[in-house]
């Protein structure tokens, strides 16, 4: 099941650190949450781990839209998973809504002004 990302898609990044002894359960619960979010077409997730600082996990979330993000935030099933995760990890930082930077356009503007 794939999710089409449209121009309305929203990117979020969360940095998480599982509590000692909870890493396996943390990853398993995240997997269940990811499956739920994808099944409901709210978003698509990628989980990364820092090789040099293994306790830090990075959740890259591609929300299908701001509306889908809002629906997920109001969904009781999603809230149950977020509550479970609160007992398994520390949320280090969350970047809620990130925008693409058109660096190619910026380069073109700089070149044309020279």
C-alpha positions, 0 to 999 in steps of 0.5 A: 500500500503506497501513499501518494505525496502531493504538493499538499504533503507536509514533512515532520521530523521527530528525534526520540531516545528510547528509555534504557531496556525499552528499545525493542518494544519502542521499535515494535510499537512504532512499527504498529503506529506506522502501519496504522497511520499508513492504513488510514492514509494519514502519512508515510514514515521512515525511521532512522538511527544515528550510527554514532549516537545509537540511542537517537532515532529520527522519525521522518513523517510525510503527512499526506496533507495538513488535513490528514495531519489534523485528523491523525491528531484527533484520532483516538487510535493514534492517541493510544499509540502516542500514549504507549510511546510516552512510556517507552521513549523521551521525545528529544525534539519535534519539528512539526511542519518543514518546508522544502527550500528551492536551493536550485532557484536560489542558485539561479537567482544568484547567477543571474545577478552576477 
